[in-house]
């Protein structure tokens, strides 16, 4: 409980406070988060056996001691990650008697960070687009005048015993609706990022059920942060850290979900349980280096701890990864809808009479022998150009370097083989046969074939040591492709411009400013010369700190 309080407190200070200097530095914050998984692996076997919740007061001293544990575990975890980078050629290292220095290898400066910032670039572009989308409109319609004043009328000191003062509050339906609206877009984007389709079967529920429940818990957490912040100003005597990290009776949370969504109680309970970590899942946290901040923890027989910091990272990724570890059918169930999902999203970018779209994936054959497959195809009737697509939905949400390199190699090798197969088939069979095979009947002859490979979350892998050999392919992440499609708009030659823009971005590295970091670990000083960096993207004054992984 105290570890969750520490992480919640520093998240709120770091990401929501107007005085972030009161918290940890960017580097120490990243190190603290890396300490969570190993700490969870040590503590999970011990929890869930009580019938109530401990009410020992959280103090500055108790939180400082727990922060020290998190920082030491985080440093150890960071050293293990750096050692893996070294083993796989992504980092270099020098060591003398008392100092160990890590630096990013030269190849990592090419493209290692580019795919990771595509979410921000697409979000910034969408926010700058004229007009209101459905999410902005909903937030506007549900806005509450004098929100803090309204909240001030609802909050009050709550004293569960004589030693502790926490925050209590009453509800107001219009304020609840406002917080629902504030998290709606993130809930939609994050479940897409995690690759959980609404129709995916997860245990006894569907992706749609999970989305609804996580969406509600996110809104509860965000509302709670805001209410506690107002209460802290109104009632200085409250224990802020204890008020942030609260607990709920499991049955009460299930009833709340049923009341808001109307879903069956058994479905709501199953979805709540899927978003809850508990004793027996410690092996996941022992093996996975990517910090997974849970939405709910089964802290005792009847109570769930609710770390609010879970809303600052994509909760669906952790839920999915834990589910995949403990349910052997999960990976196949998750893959079932992904290809059709990506094809549908892709074709939505090429609507109107100008474009012809292939119906369903198609195989290119020599007689009965399959050469390769085409996942999607778009024909531009104005220019006669044909775009052929290879769609890859690989999971790069883990920081495990060995897994990432394996998936990177798989992407590059399969895309190269696909491009060679397509080009050889066209050379042997001709453009007319290609259009017939794709079941496209344009009135205009085909003038050019352009090859695209789209990775759902990553597509540039020189940093991992894998460079594509087939130069005719433009490889992009999904968000990168969508962003460039928006930017190009209704151009004279859309497919050519898209292909050229993707190829150009693959050769322009991100300008990074190294942020040297160091700490003392046992008898050594550990130095990271350029594994943490700052960048200023396209004149954006808000530079960011990037760890070499997902930190």
Order of alpha helices (4+ residues) and beta strands (2+ residues): alpha-alpha-alpha-beta-beta-alpha-alpha-alpha-alpha-beta-beta-alpha-beta-beta-alpha-alpha-beta-alpha-alpha-beta-alpha-beta-beta-alpha-alpha-alpha-beta-beta-beta-beta-beta-alpha-alpha-beta-beta-alpha-alpha-beta-beta-beta-beta-beta
